[in-house]
């Protein structure tokens, strides 16, 4: 099976979030299973500066309304490349992928309409005939529609079916109606049953309506997005395609995230011997300059946004400090959260440590040295932080939603079973109660040791997830009659 993964980001090349982890790790696993798989990405400045790529000598020209953009095709290597890159410096030669802290790039519609066309044009230029094109989020959502319209009948796509993965329905690629001509599609597509969305153009709808099969990144989230509360206005579309919608939980790359192999942490360790975790905890306490290192360490690593429940954390800082926990926060996102966390670090010096930005060594140390990992998300399609934390013996405390509900078993104090502490209500009080439950177990060394053993025994490797994707790829081909 010839598999092409189209994504706006992927590890190890470029990353802003979980989409990159999924696209890159899935490709790696498919290749390990001897599948004929490759990846297609925009050639951002951040990739060009880090990787030496092979110039294929092939180029494409995409006309978008009255504007035409040229793209040159690069590959990860000369022979049997795993990844292809579309160079167009006027669109991708920028310091960030989608925008700056001040806001999104104003021409993002143009940038990713071009990329969707470029994926298909590059296939033609490179004589690639995929059996399945795996599209990811709104940045590639036009690909399934293009295959059924502008590229219908092309010999290069005669066998091609499509799978469209929703990583986060909260980001849909909604733009002004005036951007429609750039797509090359007629006005007949600007209607509610197609791409129109409350007077705007919604690129996500193209993937949802025209891909052969759909999936999202956890079973619970697949159910949730069919409800108005989580559907962001597209719950009706999701219900319309419920028979074609699947949930596949993400995995994590244990080549990168494994305390037995991790070169970023001061001492390696495993489930059988946790001495290394004790040392990691000691080093973490020193770096955070905690007044009382004996207190339980609760950590957060991730994006600062309302979706991640950051408002609950900020509203609970005083309570958490009074409760007797040390809090570590690492991440970046909305400017207002940067300011509020920096202020909190000053107000609760010795109890709260904040690092605004991302520092890989520190992230690994936090996962290894913390006792608990906090994820109070409003919604969470899958979540990778809790999976990484469990591998490092750090117990998750999380809201019971999406992939968090699918991957964490709530702790039972009577039987000493479970892998974390879940709460249902989206409120600071429910979150605080879950933290209290964790602290209660932390004070009992025997129970805490058993709980750490429980979480480290879980397997969230990519192998099983990749097998499920292979099943979906074949099912998509059957549904498309190819």
Secondary structure, DSSP 4 states (H G I P E B T S, - for coil): -EEEEE-S-BTTTB-SSHHHHHHHHHHHHHHHTT-EEEEEEE--HHHHTT---EEEEEEEEEEETTEEEEEEEEESSSSS-SEEEEE-HHHH-SSSSSEETTEE-TTHHHHHHHHHHHHHHHHHHTT---SEEEEESGGGTHHHHHHHTTTTT-GGGTT-EEEEEES-TT---EE-GGGHHHHT--GGGSSTTTTEETTEEESHHHHHHHSSEEEESSHHHHHHTTSHHHHTT-HHHHHHTGGGEEE----B-TTTS-TTT-SSSSS--BTTB-HHHHHHHHHHHHHHT-S-TTSEEEEEEEEESGGGTHHHHHHTHHHHHHHTEEEEEEEEE-HHHHHHHHHHHHHTTTTEEEEES--HHHHHHHHHH-SEEEE--S--SS-SHHHHHHHTT-EEEEES-HHHHHH-PBPBTTTTB-SEEEE-S-SHHHHHHHHHHHHHHHTSHHHHHHHHHHHHT---BHHHHHHHHHHHHHHHHHHHT-
